Amino acid sequence: MLAHERGRRLAAALVALSLYTTAHGSADRLAACAQESAARPRVGLALGGGSARGLAHVGVLEWLEERRIPVDAIAGTSIGALVGAAYASGRTATEVVTLVGGIDWDRLFSGEVDYALKSFRRKEDRRRYPVRLELGLRDGLRLAPGLDQGHAVDLFLSRLALPYSLPLSFDDLPIPFRAVATDLEAAAVVEIGSGSLASALRATMAFPGVFQPVEREGLLLADGGLLNNAPADVVSRMEVDVVIAVNVSAPLVTRDRLQSLVGVANQAIGVMMAERTRSVLARYADHVITPAVENVPGGAWRQFDTTRTLGYRAAAAAGDMLDYLALTPADWTSHLEARRTRRASTAGEPTFVRVEGVGPEAADAIGQVVEPLLRTALDPDALDLRLAELVGRGRFGSLGYDLLRNGGAGTGIGVRASGKPHGPPFVNVAIEVENRADEVELAAGTRLTVLDVGARDAEIRVDLVLGSDPDARVEYFLPRGGSPWFVAPRLELRNARQRFSVAGTPVASYRTRRVVAGADVGLTLGSRNELRIGYEAARFEARLRVGDPMLQYSGPERGVRVRWVYDGHDHWIAPRSGTRIETEARWLTTAPERQSGFLQAQFASATFFPAGREGRLFVALAGSAASADRLPPFHQSTLGGPFRLGAFTPDQFRGTRTAYAGSGYLHRLGQLPDLVGGPIHAGVWLESGSAFDAVRDAEIHSSVSAGLLLDTLLGALLASASVGTDGSTAFYVALGRPFW
């Protein structure tokens, strides 16, 4: 019945097209333009989901425009919806190529806001507890609902949808459009045809487990491909005569490739989707274009040009079947002009802000950040930056935006806020593995962060580390009245091992313990600087672990500490640019085995410079000094170990003063799968340094190292080999914290 009805409509349209073509030469051009869409068959385009394989849709659009085949309605699922919406919003195929080809996929799928835009305390969380799977304690311990909270995706989609404003019917776009999503609670297909275009796209792309589902109009929505991956049925209901479907579904594999749990699970999902796709295409599609994307991995987003070409070739191969839909050059020009006149052109000057998705207090805080951008031409770059910095404070999962129309109130900015359903409180995790000397050290740690304790933005931070060097710390961070000033009382239990060597041969190993009570007054300037001045009192103990009992050392420590950290790196593992500086000075008025106090200062920095498209150079400097000529051994500084003279054993060189310089080059080799990890770098670096009591006794030691550095879901993974000037060699493997 459905096929008969569409055939009848198509036949009528073809007759009308013939009559229209005959009479067109003598008709008035304006009347012809008005009659064009009614006289010819109306074409609907269904663009299916298929992860990176969906980039082939762009090539199909290029071919359709090249052959002057109009598109009168579009329905899309997942990546098909993204490409379809970009075209439906009035862009030409060439503009869609520029838009999609310019996407920074590393940023889009990083899983979190850029490191440089995080607040200072959230940067500390990332460096100290690098596992990217954030947990929360709201309603019990649970994981975040997705590997990626989707903020970078939200901002990209918000920009794609500009300058269309709400309320918006997708029928009012230059090309009527529908996005297909899945209602996770009702197990039903949802056709989205109005409201926020950006949030509609965000919903249809929310693949479970990867992106957090989207709450929209009371529904919990996820990727439309779960139930309708090739929405030919949806576009067939949009008053069209001909349906062209582009199928980029993941191909099913043969049994010889079903040898793993993951392979079988993927095949099971593919089987369920394939049956529904075949049924929809057979019933509703007049023409099916199937690009040869079976060898394109689902995560091959960076192979845009190659995949786009496959789409173009597939469309060209179907050209004979589609030629009857092509317009004459004059009619095509009229069609493009009609589409251009329907395209929104400017965002105007917003005069108000409206925030949805969070409570009044959070909405007010967001509004205060956005308000300085009002009453002037909208600057999307500035708005993106402000929203990203808000997300970088760790309270929100993602922030997107739309333009609003409100009658006499004019144009406004509507911010769509998505909180984190798993917290606060939040739990960050660290897993560390490291080979030091002849042993492997293991550690696992957690950081519990409780927000708004006693005041807005106040935090209780509880750290617990178990393993080779167990630690515990509790700090209450209290900002003062919205100013950059804060106070931070704390309690700590610090455990560490100190190794003593003679001529490079280990002779003793001690475990040290400090029980510390202290309080700081500090100043946080932006997201890069923190200055602390405080007093601390501690009980220090050193216990022999291995070797001869060379020293007996215990007693109270009291003194004043000043610490300044500047973090201008653009990434926490392998920055492309920026400088990080850590400085600390301590005046110990009381220390075991000392009759008088002494001052001790330390400095460390690492600066990165871009070197071509894939490379970066770095320079690292460090040093320490003291007011006393000699210090007790447990207060001395050391060198030895990775990025502290890598060819030598950890803490091999010891002295009252140290000096260190290193420089090297890192080159990006590739990329781990998106949301599982980041870049893979190979590097080589040269280090020189000395630990000494008096300058005249300083002896310079040097080493050359080379290795691989991977950005993984669990943190930085380093494997390196080093050779020293004295013939020393070392091989080092570590997982966990950054090294600069």
Disulfide bonds with the S-S distance in Angstrom:
none
